[in-house]
């Protein structure tokens, strides 16, 4: 593209690769050839290709070792990796070897029962994991948890770590399993950090006999920041989120592309605030009318 300014040329190439990475299109057949012929094009596209890496279960056994070899051979590519999404219960050793190679990692989904060292990933802002990866934060807060804004705890039955949430200074979005009893929900709310904006309580295979409790939770009566999510549809008159467990994984993998769990939760909370403001306006208007009527009665007894 000799007559196109360099910045426009770069935007065109990155747009093509972005659509390909997001699955919106298939790149032209000539694109791989162009990438290898033109080093400038290749460097531009690498930023898109390595920024977000997602493995599904079909390719994990060969994909992770290949990724490790690539990042070891080309450390400059490891610096480009910002998002890593892994399937359920993979071989843990491979990811243990990869994480230290990616110091600029921002988003990580790792669903495995074994603990993983995150000391090399000090810029993490989004983490989805089992509680085994969530450390006992008795001492100073580990660097990997200082920047966290989004935390998703999977299969998190029990309340022993609720107090740890209060120690996360930047946490704005939390998703965890629905507590079994109301006292545990009160304990959870009591440990919300001041920064928290959204808390999604997820229940897999919800019990249809407990609709009254779920309606109370889903309505935001306990806390306006709480949104209820379930893996099955059920009849309640308030908004809630329907998600299969596999959908939670895909939501995390398409960070920034819209219509995720967080997007839906934020819309529900926003609608509550709008409704609350409308009620407040109505109450205020009725108050002003009552004051005006009282004034008229005093003037004309």
BAPANU-763159 format. One record per residue (C-alpha): x, y, z; residue in one letter. Coordinates in steps of 0.02 Angstrom, whole numbers, plus 50000, padded with zeros to 5 digits. Layout:
! residues N
<<X, Y, Z>, 'A'>
...
! end
This chain:
! residues 301
<<50000, 50000, 50000>, 'X'>
<<50126, 50131, 49940>, 'X'>
<<50006, 50281, 49937>, 'X'>
<<49929, 50251, 50108>, 'X'>
<<50001, 50339, 50261>, 'X'>
<<50090, 50222, 50379>, 'X'>
<<49969, 50247, 50524>, 'X'>
<<49819, 50209, 50411>, 'X'>
<<49908, 50057, 50340>, 'X'>
<<49936, 49991, 50514>, 'X'>
<<49754, 50020, 50565>, 'X'>
<<49694, 49922, 50413>, 'X'>
<<49806, 49773, 50449>, 'X'>
<<49762, 49773, 50635>, 'X'>
<<49575, 49783, 50596>, 'X'>
<<49587, 49629, 50485>, 'X'>
<<49680, 49532, 50618>, 'X'>
<<49563, 49592, 50756>, 'X'>
<<49411, 49524, 50662>, 'X'>
<<49503, 49360, 50635>, 'X'>
<<49553, 49343, 50818>, 'X'>
<<49375, 49380, 50876>, 'X'>
<<49306, 49253, 50751>, 'X'>
<<49212, 49385, 50651>, 'X'>
<<49297, 49342, 50487>, 'X'>
<<49425, 49233, 50400>, 'X'>
<<49578, 49330, 50342>, 'X'>
<<49618, 49335, 50156>, 'X'>
<<49715, 49184, 50093>, 'X'>
<<49859, 49297, 50046>, 'X'>
<<49876, 49368, 50223>, 'X'>
<<49997, 49236, 50294>, 'X'>
<<50110, 49264, 50144>, 'X'>
<<50105, 49451, 50167>, 'X'>
<<50147, 49432, 50352>, 'X'>
<<50303, 49331, 50318>, 'X'>
<<50361, 49442, 50174>, 'X'>
<<50337, 49605, 50267>, 'X'>
<<50415, 49611, 50440>, 'X'>
<<50320, 49770, 50480>, 'X'>
<<50153, 49684, 50449>, 'X'>
<<50206, 49533, 50551>, 'X'>
<<50252, 49640, 50702>, 'X'>
<<50087, 49731, 50694>, 'X'>
<<49987, 49570, 50687>, 'X'>
<<50084, 49487, 50826>, 'X'>
<<50012, 49616, 50946>, 'X'>
<<49838, 49554, 50903>, 'X'>
<<49879, 49369, 50896>, 'X'>
<<49970, 49360, 51063>, 'X'>
<<49872, 49489, 51161>, 'X'>
<<49733, 49366, 51205>, 'X'>
<<49764, 49177, 51206>, 'X'>
<<49622, 49054, 51235>, 'X'>
<<49638, 48865, 51238>, 'X'>
<<49494, 48744, 51231>, 'X'>
<<49507, 48565, 51291>, 'X'>
<<49536, 48495, 51116>, 'X'>
<<49704, 48581, 51094>, 'X'>
<<49769, 48602, 51271>, 'X'>
<<49885, 48450, 51269>, 'X'>
<<49981, 48511, 51117>, 'X'>
<<49944, 48697, 51128>, 'X'>
<<50019, 48737, 51297>, 'X'>
<<50189, 48653, 51264>, 'X'>
<<50195, 48739, 51095>, 'X'>
<<50155, 48907, 51174>, 'X'>
<<50290, 48882, 51305>, 'X'>
<<50422, 48842, 51174>, 'X'>
<<50371, 48994, 51072>, 'X'>
<<50379, 49113, 51220>, 'X'>
<<50547, 49044, 51278>, 'X'>
<<50619, 49060, 51103>, 'X'>
<<50545, 49234, 51077>, 'X'>
<<50534, 49328, 51243>, 'X'>
<<50472, 49483, 51152>, 'X'>
<<50312, 49388, 51111>, 'X'>
<<50288, 49341, 51294>, 'X'>
<<50282, 49527, 51335>, 'X'>
<<50131, 49545, 51220>, 'X'>
<<50023, 49418, 51313>, 'X'>
<<49891, 49507, 51418>, 'X'>
<<49748, 49382, 51428>, 'X'>
<<49758, 49193, 51456>, 'X'>
<<49603, 49083, 51465>, 'X'>
<<49624, 48897, 51500>, 'X'>
<<49502, 48750, 51502>, 'X'>
<<49442, 48653, 51652>, 'X'>
<<49566, 48541, 51744>, 'X'>
<<49715, 48536, 51628>, 'X'>
<<49892, 48478, 51666>, 'X'>
<<49952, 48606, 51791>, 'X'>
<<50139, 48595, 51757>, 'X'>
<<50125, 48678, 51587>, 'X'>
<<50042, 48835, 51653>, 'X'>
<<50165, 48843, 51798>, 'X'>
<<50302, 48856, 51668>, 'X'>
<<50210, 48984, 51561>, 'X'>
<<50149, 49112, 51689>, 'X'>
<<50323, 49175, 51739>, 'X'>
<<50357, 49209, 51555>, 'X'>
<<50210, 49331, 51543>, 'X'>
<<50244, 49478, 51661>, 'X'>
<<50116, 49589, 51574>, 'X'>
<<49970, 49471, 51604>, 'X'>
<<49810, 49566, 51646>, 'X'>
<<49675, 49432, 51637>, 'X'>
<<49689, 49249, 51689>, 'X'>
<<49561, 49109, 51697>, 'X'>
<<49633, 48950, 51773>, 'X'>
<<49509, 48820, 51839>, 'X'>
<<49616, 48694, 51930>, 'X'>
<<49621, 48627, 52108>, 'X'>
<<49807, 48655, 52128>, 'X'>
<<49885, 48818, 52188>, 'X'>
<<49988, 48920, 52065>, 'X'>
<<50124, 49048, 52098>, 'X'>
<<50068, 49218, 52033>, 'X'>
<<50215, 49316, 52102>, 'X'>
<<50276, 49356, 51926>, 'X'>
<<50108, 49427, 51872>, 'X'>
<<50099, 49590, 51969>, 'X'>
<<49983, 49677, 51847>, 'X'>
<<49835, 49556, 51858>, 'X'>
<<49668, 49645, 51856>, 'X'>
<<49551, 49500, 51813>, 'X'>
<<49562, 49328, 51893>, 'X'>
<<49445, 49177, 51881>, 'X'>
<<49499, 49029, 51986>, 'X'>
<<49458, 48899, 52116>, 'X'>
<<49480, 48953, 52298>, 'X'>
<<49642, 48851, 52305>, 'X'>
<<49722, 48988, 52200>, 'X'>
<<49658, 49123, 52316>, 'X'>
<<49788, 49137, 52454>, 'X'>
<<49765, 49161, 52640>, 'X'>
<<49807, 49345, 52648>, 'X'>
<<49862, 49354, 52828>, 'X'>
<<50018, 49456, 52792>, 'X'>
<<50051, 49593, 52665>, 'X'>
<<49942, 49583, 52510>, 'X'>
<<50034, 49488, 52371>, 'X'>
<<50074, 49601, 52222>, 'X'>
<<49967, 49494, 52105>, 'X'>
<<49811, 49541, 52206>, 'X'>
<<49842, 49727, 52230>, 'X'>
<<49775, 49778, 52059>, 'X'>
<<49629, 49654, 52049>, 'X'>
<<49466, 49734, 51992>, 'X'>
<<49373, 49576, 51936>, 'X'>
<<49374, 49414, 52037>, 'X'>
<<49277, 49257, 51996>, 'X'>
<<49286, 49115, 52124>, 'X'>
<<49224, 48948, 52057>, 'X'>
<<49153, 48808, 52166>, 'X'>
<<49176, 48921, 52315>, 'X'>
<<49067, 48837, 52446>, 'X'>
<<49097, 48899, 52622>, 'X'>
<<49134, 49068, 52699>, 'X'>
<<49310, 49048, 52766>, 'X'>
<<49384, 49170, 52639>, 'X'>
<<49248, 49304, 52641>, 'X'>
<<49350, 49417, 52753>, 'X'>
<<49488, 49418, 52621>, 'X'>
<<49379, 49516, 52499>, 'X'>
<<49389, 49668, 52612>, 'X'>
<<49578, 49669, 52585>, 'X'>
<<49566, 49694, 52397>, 'X'>
<<49576, 49884, 52380>, 'X'>
<<49527, 49897, 52196>, 'X'>
<<49399, 49758, 52180>, 'X'>
<<49246, 49820, 52085>, 'X'>
<<49171, 49656, 52017>, 'X'>
<<49150, 49494, 52113>, 'X'>
<<49069, 49330, 52062>, 'X'>
<<49055, 49183, 52181>, 'X'>
<<48937, 49041, 52223>, 'X'>
<<48772, 49080, 52308>, 'X'>
<<48790, 49048, 52496>, 'X'>
<<48677, 48911, 52562>, 'X'>
<<48609, 49009, 52710>, 'X'>
<<48561, 49191, 52734>, 'X'>
<<48684, 49218, 52876>, 'X'>
<<48826, 49181, 52755>, 'X'>
<<48759, 49311, 52634>, 'X'>
<<48761, 49438, 52775>, 'X'>
<<48941, 49390, 52811>, 'X'>
<<48985, 49412, 52627>, 'X'>
<<48904, 49584, 52617>, 'X'>
<<48992, 49638, 52776>, 'X'>
<<49159, 49603, 52692>, 'X'>
<<49124, 49694, 52529>, 'X'>
<<49266, 49819, 52500>, 'X'>
<<49211, 50001, 52478>, 'X'>
<<49264, 49992, 52295>, 'X'>
<<49142, 49851, 52251>, 'X'>
<<49010, 49893, 52120>, 'X'>
<<48944, 49722, 52066>, 'X'>
<<48927, 49554, 52153>, 'X'>
<<48856, 49408, 52053>, 'X'>
<<48797, 49261, 52158>, 'X'>
<<48792, 49107, 52046>, 'X'>
<<48696, 48947, 52080>, 'X'>
<<48718, 48792, 51975>, 'X'>
<<48562, 48681, 51969>, 'X'>
<<48453, 48799, 52072>, 'X'>
<<48324, 48724, 52190>, 'X'>
<<48151, 48769, 52127>, 'X'>
<<48077, 48751, 52302>, 'X'>
<<48169, 48905, 52365>, 'X'>
<<48098, 49036, 52248>, 'X'>
<<48054, 49163, 52383>, 'X'>
<<48234, 49171, 52444>, 'X'>
<<48303, 49185, 52268>, 'X'>
<<48179, 49324, 52226>, 'X'>
<<48237, 49422, 52379>, 'X'>
<<48419, 49402, 52325>, 'X'>
<<48385, 49439, 52142>, 'X'>
<<48283, 49594, 52183>, 'X'>
<<48431, 49681, 52266>, 'X'>
<<48338, 49698, 52431>, 'X'>
<<48488, 49633, 52529>, 'X'>
<<48612, 49743, 52435>, 'X'>
<<48588, 49842, 52274>, 'X'>
<<48756, 49779, 52210>, 'X'>
<<48702, 49595, 52213>, 'X'>
<<48639, 49511, 52055>, 'X'>
<<48579, 49330, 52050>, 'X'>
<<48634, 49209, 51913>, 'X'>
<<48583, 49029, 51884>, 'X'>
<<48618, 48885, 51764>, 'X'>
<<48431, 48851, 51742>, 'X'>
<<48279, 48957, 51703>, 'X'>
<<48151, 48977, 51841>, 'X'>
<<47999, 49084, 51873>, 'X'>
<<48034, 49244, 51968>, 'X'>
<<47967, 49418, 51933>, 'X'>
<<48134, 49508, 51947>, 'X'>
<<48283, 49511, 51826>, 'X'>
<<48419, 49380, 51845>, 'X'>
<<48558, 49310, 51734>, 'X'>
<<48548, 49141, 51649>, 'X'>
<<48718, 49061, 51618>, 'X'>
<<48781, 48883, 51594>, 'X'>
<<48951, 48849, 51676>, 'X'>
<<49031, 48835, 51503>, 'X'>
<<48961, 49007, 51462>, 'X'>
<<49054, 49080, 51610>, 'X'>
<<49215, 49017, 51531>, 'X'>
<<49172, 49089, 51360>, 'X'>
<<49122, 49255, 51441>, 'X'>
<<49296, 49269, 51514>, 'X'>
<<49376, 49223, 51348>, 'X'>
<<49288, 49364, 51254>, 'X'>
<<49341, 49503, 51372>, 'X'>
<<49293, 49672, 51301>, 'X'>
<<49178, 49606, 51165>, 'X'>
<<49014, 49642, 51257>, 'X'>
<<48864, 49544, 51320>, 'X'>
<<48962, 49456, 51456>, 'X'>
<<48907, 49411, 51632>, 'X'>
<<48973, 49578, 51695>, 'X'>
<<48884, 49677, 51559>, 'X'>
<<48716, 49599, 51604>, 'X'>
<<48744, 49623, 51791>, 'X'>
<<48787, 49807, 51767>, 'X'>
<<48629, 49833, 51663>, 'X'>
<<48521, 49754, 51800>, 'X'>
<<48599, 49864, 51934>, 'X'>
<<48580, 50018, 51824>, 'X'>
<<48395, 49980, 51796>, 'X'>
<<48371, 49967, 51985>, 'X'>
<<48450, 50137, 52011>, 'X'>
<<48341, 50214, 51877>, 'X'>
<<48186, 50139, 51959>, 'X'>
<<48244, 50197, 52131>, 'X'>
<<48273, 50374, 52067>, 'X'>
<<48100, 50375, 51988>, 'X'>
<<48023, 50324, 52154>, 'X'>
<<48123, 50459, 52244>, 'X'>
<<48064, 50589, 52119>, 'X'>
<<47884, 50533, 52142>, 'X'>
<<47900, 50540, 52332>, 'X'>
<<47978, 50713, 52321>, 'X'>
<<47841, 50774, 52205>, 'X'>
<<47706, 50707, 52322>, 'X'>
<<47796, 50790, 52466>, 'X'>
<<47797, 50957, 52376>, 'X'>
<<47612, 50939, 52336>, 'X'>
<<47570, 50899, 52517>, 'X'>
<<47670, 51050, 52576>, 'X'>
<<47579, 51161, 52451>, 'X'>
<<47410, 51094, 52506>, 'X'>
<<47452, 51121, 52689>, 'X'>
<<47502, 51300, 52650>, 'X'>
<<47338, 51330, 52560>, 'X'>
<<47239, 51262, 52707>, 'X'>
<<47329, 51380, 52826>, 'X'>
<<47289, 51528, 52715>, 'X'>
<<47109, 51478, 52688>, 'X'>
<<47050, 51384, 52843>, 'X'>
! end
